Amino acid sequence: MQDKTFLKEIFTSIQGEGLFVGQKQIFIRFCDCNLSCSYCDTDFTRSKYCNVFSLENYNDNRADSTQILNPVSVGQLLKIISGFDKTIETIAITGGEPLLSSDFLMLSLPVIKKETRHKILLETNATLPEPFAKISKYVDILSFDIKLPSVGSHKSLWPDYEKFIRYIPKKVLSYCKIVVNKDVSCQDLLQTAKLLKGLSGIIIFIQPEINSFLEKTISLEKLDLIRKDLLSKLPSLDIRILPQLHKLIKIY
């Protein structure tokens, strides 16, 4: 069993995406990813050290960090989490793709939940159904992505998504994020609707891609057309447009 893993950073900040946008959370960023999306702006490459940011300075120039040697053990991770703001309710497990470290999550999540009482939010690209099934009982909140081939410049992932969705426990609060830009295809939107048709109580966030100049790569009119198109096919679901807040207000 994998009792250590490579982590990129551990820090507290304001959640900038999805259902809990604006909430202060603890973030544990895992290294490695099984995808290579064209719009990805996250450094998830393995490093010799994991950076732990202890001061609450919400900008890109945070220099006050502690470096711990990778890979990080369950005990080290628990000690770091225990030292953060006790008023924070949720830990965001993010990446990269954290499910690549599912064995480590199987060991660490039950300990974290028992010792710290935090809720666990898993952020995943939803392409690793079997690893998710192994740790799903420890997840309180699920944020999963649907990566559209016309937007992310990668292969079709629909079979993986179909299987992943079947493993989502009913007790888990779930929401879905879909990144779109001007190149989004009607076929991808149709396939997305088919994929999500059987779900109930889920919130879908249409997330406009934002480039390095903090400019939307799609018009508000096109965004609303996408929302209306999905809503016509999925009338029982809550579908919202929400950009990445942390980029717009420039927080880490």
N, C-alpha and C positions, 0 to 999 in steps of 0.2 A: 504493500500500500504506500502511496506517495505522501510522505509526511512533511515534505518540503516542496516549495515551488518558486518560480521566478516571478517576482512582483516588480512593477515599474515604479509605483509610488503609492503612498497612503497619505490622505489629507482630508481636511474638512472644507466644504464649500457649499454654495447654493446650487441646488439641482436646477439645471438649465433646460431640461427636456421632459416632455411627457406629462403624466398625470400629477406629479408632485413638484412641478416647476415652482421655484421660489422657496422650497423647503430646505432647511439646512440639513446636510447629511454627511456621513463619513464615507469616503470613497476609497475602495481598494482596487487599484488598477492592475490587472494581470498582464503579463507579457504574452506574446505570440497571438497569431490569428490564422485561421484557415481560409480567409478570403483576402482579396486585394481590391477593394472598391476604389474607383477612381476619385471619389470625393472625400475619402478618408483623410482626416486631419490629425489623427492621434498617433503618437509615437509609442508603439508597443513592442519595439525590438528589445531583445534581452540585453541587460546591462550587468556589469559586475556588482553594482550596488542598487538597492532600492532606496529611493528618496522618501523620507518621512518629514512632512511639513507640520511643524508644531505650532507655528504662529498663524494667526488668522489675518493674513494680508492677501486680499483677494485680487491679485494681479499677476501678470506673467513674470514679474521680476523678483519673485520671492527667493531670497538667498538664504534665509534662515531655515535650513533643513539639516536633518541628521541622515547620514548614509549608513545603511546596514547591509552586510554582505549577503548577496544572493547565493543559493536559494534560501528563502525565508521559512522558518519552521512554524508549526501551529502555535507553539508556546510564545514565540517572538511576536507573532501577529496579535495574539490575545493580549499580551502585555501592552502593546502599542495602542490598541483600541481602547483598553481600559483607562488610558491616560488622557483621552479626549474629553471634550465637553459632555458632561453627564446628561444635559438636557436634550441631546440629539437622540431621536427615536429610531432612525433608519440607517442601515449600512447598505450602500450601493456596491454590489459586486460587478465590476465592469472590466473592460479591456481595451484593445485586444478582444479575445474571446475566452472568457473564464471557463467555459465548459471543456476546454482542452486540458484543464487541470481538475477534472471531475473527481479523481481519487483524493486529491488534497481537499477539495470542498466537502467530500464525504466525511473526512476526519475533522475539519475545522468548523464547519457550520453548526453541527450540534453542540460543540463546546462553546462557541460564541453565543449561541441562543441561550444556553443554560447559564453561562457566567455573566453575561452582560444584559440580557433581556432585550436586545435590539431586534427590530424587525429586519428581515433580509429581503432586499430588492435585487433581483438578478436581472442584469442587462445582457441580452444575448442576441446573436444573429439568427438563432432558431434553425441552424443547419445541422445540429448534432443531437438528434432525438434520443439515442440510447444513453449518452452521458447525462442528458437532462433527466431522464427517467430515474437514474440512480440517485439524484440529489433533490428531486422535486419536492419531497415531503418536508424539506427544510426551508423551502422558499415561501415567503409570505406574499410577495409582490413580484409579478413577472412583467418585464418590459421586453418585448421581442420585436425584431425588425423583419420587414419584408423587403428584401433587396430586389429591385426590379432590374432585369437585364438591360433594358433600354436606358437606364439611368446610371447604374453602377459599373457598366462595362465588364460584366462577368457572365459566366454561363448560367443557364436556367437552373433554379434551385427548388422548383415547385414540389417535386417528390419528397425532398427533405422537409419542407414546411408542412406538407400534408401529414407526415408521420409525426413530426414534432407536436403539432396541435392536438393529436390524439392522446399525447402524454400529459397534457396540462390538467392538473387536478382541479376539480370544481371549486374547491375551497380557496384557491389562489386568486387574488385580485390581479387581473391581467389587462394589459393594454398593448396596442400595436403601433409602431412608428413606420411610416413609409416616406422615404426621401424621394422627392420629385424635382425635376428641372424641365426646361423647355423641350427636352428630347423624349419625355415620357410617352410611351406608345399606348394606343387604345387597347391593343391586345394584352398588354401587361395589366392594365386596369381591369379588363374583363376577367383575366385569370385570377387577379387578386380578389375580386368579388366572389368568384366560384370557390376560392380557398376559404374565405371567411364566412360563407353563407350559413353554415351550420352553427356558428357560435352565437351566444347570447350574452348580454351584459358586458360586452367588451367595448372599449373606447378606441377608436382609430384616430391617430394623429397624422395628418398630412403635413410633412415637414419640408418646406422649401430648402433646397440646397443653397448655401451661402458661400460665396467664393472668398478668396483671400483678401479681397478689398471690402469685405462685409457687405456685399451687394447680393440681392436675390438673383438667382439665375432663371427665374420664372415670374411672370406677371401675376398680380393679385387676381386679375380677371380669369387667367388660366387656372389658378389655384381653386377658384370658386367653381369653375366648370368641372374640375376633377371631383370636388366635394359633391356636387350635385349628381354627377354621373354615378359615383359610388353609392350615394344615398338612394338613388333610384333602384339600384340592384340590391341594396342592403337597408331597407327602410326601417328595420328594427334596431339598427345600431347607431351609436352616438359617434358622429364623424366631425372632427374639428381640424382647423388649420392652426398650426402653432410652430413658429420658427424656433431655432435654438437661442434661448434667451441669453445664455452665458456668453455667446459670441457678440450679441448686440450690445450688452452692457459691459462687455470686456472684463469678465471675471474669470478666474482660473478654473 
